[in-house]
Amino acid sequence: MRSTVRLRILITCGVLVAAGVGGWQLLPSDEGRTDPIPVGTTDEVTSLDPAGAYDAGSWALYGNVYQSLLTFKPGFTTPTPDAAESCKFVGDRLTTYQCTLRDDLSFSSGRKVTAEDVKYSFDRMLTIKAEVGPAPLFPTLKSVVADGRTVTFNLGARDATFPLKLATGAGSIVDRDRYQADTLRQDNAVDGTGPYLLKEYKPGESALLEPNPKYRGALAGTGRTVLVKYYKQSEDLAEAWKSGAVQVTHRQLPPSFVEGLDTNGGTRLTQAESAEIRNINFNTRPGSVMAEKAVRQAIAAVLDRPAITTGAYKGTVEPLYSLIPQGFVGHSTAFYDRYPAPDQAKAAKLLEDAGVATPVRFTFGYRQDATYKAETAEIKKQLEKTGLFEVKVVEADWQAFQKGYTSGAYDAYTVGWLPDFPDSDSFTAPLVGTGNALSSGYSSKTVDRLIADTQQYGERARATRDFKAIQDVVAQDVPLVPLWQKNDYVLATEAVGGSQNLSDGTGIWRLWELSWI
């Protein structure tokens, strides 16, 4: 569609403008400007404790103040050692992964990092098993053994994706003297070994990060001081950009703002190689009306994605008809194949055949934001105009929304999803595996078996057939309905360099790449 093409051209022009600026402008200024670089985002930090959060906002911060054994360098999808000196699978069974820890790491407290700290970090994360924590990312991890500088991960099944998972925020190493073994840390402090120190934190407002002089790892340097500013809604972030309160923005600006953005006025817009998706997730647990598969199928049968993408999102997103988005191994059109166009008669028959009385009444939760409000209103309109559904909409801020869907307060709820690492597994196991990260209650032995099958291949393309089979089952069971996907992007003024490396789809927020020009 025209608006989508227009956005792509705009982004491309922004990249070209950035690339075409004189070389002297892309280098750090010799004048030694030392004030913090202000970066704005609408992502929120759920917890400063890496055992307590599995969301984009928290992990963006973790990658800067904590360190994992592995990391991703810009433009690469294979992890490289960071806190580790080296890592490898032992043998060819892909069930034992071993890392040798660097010998020159120390926490902000000054205490030397040991292999016991690594083991402790994983053990406590799995023990605490926070409702919105990262434990679901490690279903194959059975035990961690520390011996000298060596850390050995014993897996219960073959998992070629395990090194990728180690490189995420879930692999953050904490100081065992500062973090309790069975309880999340509640103060606003961090003790890590990342490239930045958290000097000041105001929940929901800001995080002041200063370079960590003790950092040792994959990075050659630790960057400039950065002030991350958190905004409740996308409109607030747009106003901050217009007023000059932030020099860099990353996730999320209003679609109308992006649609009308002019990159000729000293603005750099960089497209990141990523794929954010958004789904309607269903609470399939007993007691919810969505426990009945026919109800979920009927919703999938009448949903009009183009009306959502061109309305609430002004064509800045593209309709998505699969669990795995375009650009990832195994992408298919499973939902389009089964539900090619809105079909009220098909939905009515699905409900009638299952003996479901209409209208079906259910609650629909979403995170507070003007764009999400417009999206939800469109979905509600589409469903109710069929006469088959009555939708009660519930709006909540991020923290309350998370508590709501994890506790089963909503029958349906929309959640955006960014890949944790550059692999299709990031869209399958966490979203539709048993004990998934979105607390949907969905469990399928077939899907779990297929997920395990995909994880056994070191050559990821060999998993294509299994990924497509997973999507076929999901389109039949409908634990979720894909809505849209979009490319990630970063907006920066001409006063800041390095924004093109801030995000690249590996799940790492490289604040250290930013500099004053």
C-alpha positions, 0 to 999 in steps of 0.5 A: 500500500502507498503509505507503507511504501512511503515509509520505506522510502522515508527510512531509506532516505534517512539512512542515505542522509546519515551516510552522506553527511561529511565524515567529520560529522560522524566522529566524536567531537574534539571539543569534549562535550561531556553532558549526558546524551538524552535518549527517549523511549516508551519502553518501561523497565519492569525490574532492575533485577534480571531474574525479574523481567522478560521485556524489551525495556528491561533488557535494553538496560540490562545489556548496558549495566550487566554482562553476559558470557556472550554478546552480539557484535553489530551486524553479526548473528553469531554470538561472541565472548564477552564475560567469557574468554571462550565458549563451545559445545562439548562433543556433538550432542548439543547437550553440554555447553561450556564456557571459560570465564575471563580472569579480569572481571570485577563487579562495581563493588570491586569484588572479582567475578567468579564462575560461582557467580555465573552459576548463582545467577542462573540458579536464582533465576530458575529458582525465583521463576518470576511471573514475568521473568526469563525462566521460560527461555531455558526449558532445556537447562537442567543444571549449571556447574562451576569449577575454577573458571569453567562454567558447564551448562547441562541441557536436557535436550539438544539445543543449538540455540542455547548460545544465542540465549546466553547472549541475552538479558536472561544471561546477565551475571549478578553479584551473589553477595548483593542479590538474594538467592530466592527473592528479587532485589527491590532497591533501585541499584545495580551491581553488574560488570557491564560497560555502564554504571547506573548512577541514578535511577528514577522509576518510570522517569530516567536512568543516568548511565556513566561509563564503567572504568572497570569493564572488560569484555568484547567492547573496545571502549565504553562510550559516553554518559547517557541519560535514558528518559522514559515516557508513558505514551508515544505522544509524550515521546513525540513532544519530547523530540519536538522540544529537544528534550531528547536527541535520540528516540527508539520505540515508540513514536506515534504512527502519525508522527512517523508518517509526516516525518521530514528527514531533510531538517537535520534528522537521521532515521535509521532502519534496524534489521529487526521485526517487531510483531504484535499479537492478540493473545488468548487466555486459554486457562479453564474459566476463561471463555477463550478456553474454547478453541472455537471462540478463538477460531471465530475471532481469527475468522472475522479479523480484518488486519488491513483495516487495523494497519491502515487505520490506527497505524497509518500504514506504518506496519504490515499485516502479519499472518503467521507466528514467525515474521517475514525475514526469519527462517520458516516464515509462512502464511498459515493464518492467511491460508486458513482465514484468507478474508473476514468471514462472518458466516464461517465464524458463526458456524464455528461457534454453532458447531461447538455449541457456543451461545452468542454473543460471546462476552469477554474482556480485552486488555491492552497497555495504555497508549493512544495508538493501542487505544485506537487499535483496540477500538478497531478490533472491538468494532470489527468483532461486535459488528458481526453480532457474535461478540461483546467486548469489554475493553480494559486499559492499564499502565504497563505494570498493571497490564502485566499483572493483569494478563499473568493473573488471568484477568483478561480473556484476550490481550495484545502484546508486542514482541521483539525477538530476543535473539536473531533466530525464529526460535525466539518467536516459537518457544517463548510465545506458544511453548508450554509455560510460555512467557505470556502466561496464556496457559496454552500447551500442545504436546505437538508444538512442544515436540516440534519446538524441540525438533527445531532446536536440534539443528546447528544449521538453522535452515534445516529447521524450516519444515518444523517451523512451518509445521508449528505455525500450521498447528498454531493457526488451527489451535489459535492460542494467539492471532498475529496482527502486524509486523514492522521494522524497528528504527532509530531517530537521532538529531545531527548532533549525535553520532552512532545511532545507526548501531544502537539497535540491529535486531540482536536484542542489544541496545548499544548505548555505548555507540552513541557520541556527541558530534 
